[in-house]
Each structure stands twice: as structure tokens, then as C-alpha cells.
């Protein structure tokens, strides 16, 4: 299965998802959406999928964002439940 995780620096929920992947031995690719090329890649991803991306009440994108076989899953609880 192919997993792509968009994360952000200092995001505790992002860290918990990465810890879960490590504990379970799940291979994934990570894009740090907060800096450099990762930020550009996330903007491109967002522009193509903005109708599917959830936002917090303050307007920030709900993190982390996992793309699992083309499906976009956001938020710690939803991501962990989708992996079980």
C-alpha cells in the first residue's frame, strides 16, 4: 500500500502518526508542508484537492494529511482508525 503523509514542523499530531508508522513497520513517504520544496508540493496538492481538504475553525488546514491509495484522510484520530 502507498502512503504519503503531509506533516508540519512541531505538530504533535503529525509526530504521533509518524510514531505509529514506525511502531507498526509501515513504510510511507513524508512531505514537510512547512518548509522549502515540501511547502511548494503541498500548495500544489492543495490547489488540486481544495474541495476535499478540511480546515480548522481558524482556517488552518487540518493536520496531518494522509493520502492512502488516492484517498485523503485528515486528523490524527481518522488517520489512526483508517490504518487499523
C-alpha positions in Angstrom: 0.0 0.0 0.0 1.2 3.5 -0.8 1.1 6.1 2.0 2.0 9.8 1.6 2.0 11.9 4.8 1.9 15.7 4.7 3.2 16.9 8.0 4.2 20.2 9.6 7.1 21.0 11.9 6.3 20.9 15.6 2.9 19.3 15.0 2.3 16.8 17.9 -0.4 15.0 15.9 1.9 14.6 13.0 4.6 13.1 15.3 2.1 10.6 16.7 1.2 9.4 13.2 4.9 9.0 12.4 5.5 7.1 15.6 2.6 4.8 14.8 4.0 4.1 11.3 7.4 3.3 12.9 5.9 1.0 15.6 4.0 -0.9 13.0 6.8 -1.0 10.4 4.6 0.8 7.9 6.6 2.4 5.0 5.5 5.9 4.0 6.7 9.0 2.2 6.7 12.2 4.1 6.4 15.7 2.8 7.1 18.5 5.3 4.5 21.1 4.2 6.1 23.8 6.3 9.3 24.4 4.6 11.1 24.7 1.2 10.1 22.3 -1.6 7.6 20.5 0.7 5.7 23.7 1.1 5.5 24.1 -2.7 4.4 20.4 -3.1 1.7 20.9 -0.5 0.4 24.0 -2.2 0.2 22.1 -5.5 -1.6 19.2 -3.8 -3.9 21.6 -2.0 -4.8 23.5 -5.2 -5.8 20.3 -6.9 -7.8 19.0 -3.9 -9.1 22.1 -2.1 -12.7 20.8 -2.4 -11.6 17.7 -0.3 -9.3 19.4 2.2 -10.8 20.2 5.7 -9.9 23.3 7.6 -10.0 24.1 11.3 -12.3 26.8 12.7 -9.4 29.3 12.4 -8.9 28.5 8.7 -5.8 26.4 9.1 -5.6 23.1 7.2 -6.5 20.1 9.5 -3.2 18.3 10.0 -1.8 15.8 9.5 -2.9 14.9 5.9 -2.5 11.3 4.8 -3.0 10.2 1.2 -3.8 6.5 1.1 -4.3 4.9 -2.3 -5.7 8.3 -3.5 -8.0 8.8 -0.5 -7.3 11.9 1.6 -7.6 11.4 5.3 -7.1 14.2 7.8 -6.6 14.4 11.5 -4.9 12.1 14.0 -8.0 10.0 15.0 -9.2 9.5 11.4 -5.8 8.5 10.2 -5.2 6.0 13.0 -8.6 4.4 12.6 -8.1 4.1 8.9 -4.9 2.2 9.5 -6.4 -0.4 11.8 
